Amino acid sequence: MTEFRVTYDPGANAAYVYLSDPQSRVASKKVYACDPIEVGGMINLDFDEEGRLVGIEVLAARSKLAHYVLDGAEAPGGDS
């Protein structure tokens, strides 16, 4: 089973799911914004310079992600 690093800022109700090695510090070069009107909130897909998906930002995260995911998430800015 693959596990992903997740950060969550409860004040902003925003989560970030890292799909790349957290130690590699891959920079996001392109962001594709998804604004799913049907379900509310916003999701941003981050891609690296080679077009690989490296992360997912979820706004209104409490209504979009399972509580156990957010409860186990790190605070933003923390190193793993």
Secondary structure, DSSP 8 states (H G I E B T S, - for coil): ----EEEEETTTTEEEEE-S-GGG-----EEEEE--TTT-SEEEEEE-TTS-EEEEEEESGGGTS-HHHHHT-B-TT---
